Amino acid sequence: MLIRPVRMCLFLYIRFMKALVITPKDNDEFKFVTDLLKKLGVGSSPLTQDELEDIGMSKLMRGIDKSKKVTRAEIMKKLSA
């Protein structure tokens, strides 16, 4: 059985709706950072690798060129290829 390690990240809520993503190198560093944030009164929420990938995909999608138009036929042709 293959066991895939779960990589956790911290998603920190900062003022004015900005966020910071921190990727600790190991569980000890993860615990240290979360404990430090609790002491500082900064809210945090752990993210799984899938959630982190979703954020990255969302960021990429926001940066695409939306001015180009394609027909439904062209899309269906690409999907069937």
Secondary structure in CASP SS format (residue, H / E / C, confidence):
PFRMAT SS
TARGET T0000
AUTHOR 0000-0000-0000
METHOD secondary structure of the structure
MODEL  1
M C 1.00
L C 1.00
I C 1.00
R C 1.00
P C 1.00
V C 1.00
R C 1.00
M C 1.00
C E 1.00
L E 1.00
F E 1.00
L E 1.00
Y E 1.00
I E 1.00
R H 1.00
F H 1.00
M H 1.00
K E 1.00
A E 1.00
L E 1.00
V E 1.00
I E 1.00
T C 1.00
P C 1.00
K C 1.00
D C 1.00
N H 1.00
D H 1.00
E H 1.00
F H 1.00
K H 1.00
F H 1.00
V H 1.00
T H 1.00
D H 1.00
L H 1.00
L H 1.00
K H 1.00
K H 1.00
L H 1.00
G C 1.00
V C 1.00
G C 1.00
S E 1.00
S E 1.00
P E 1.00
L E 1.00
T C 1.00
Q H 1.00
D H 1.00
E H 1.00
L H 1.00
E H 1.00
D H 1.00
I H 1.00
G H 1.00
M H 1.00
S H 1.00
K H 1.00
L H 1.00
M H 1.00
R H 1.00
G C 1.00
I C 1.00
D C 1.00
K C 1.00
S C 1.00
K C 1.00
K C 1.00
V C 1.00
T C 1.00
R H 1.00
A H 1.00
E H 1.00
I H 1.00
M H 1.00
K H 1.00
K H 1.00
L H 1.00
S H 1.00
A C 1.00
END
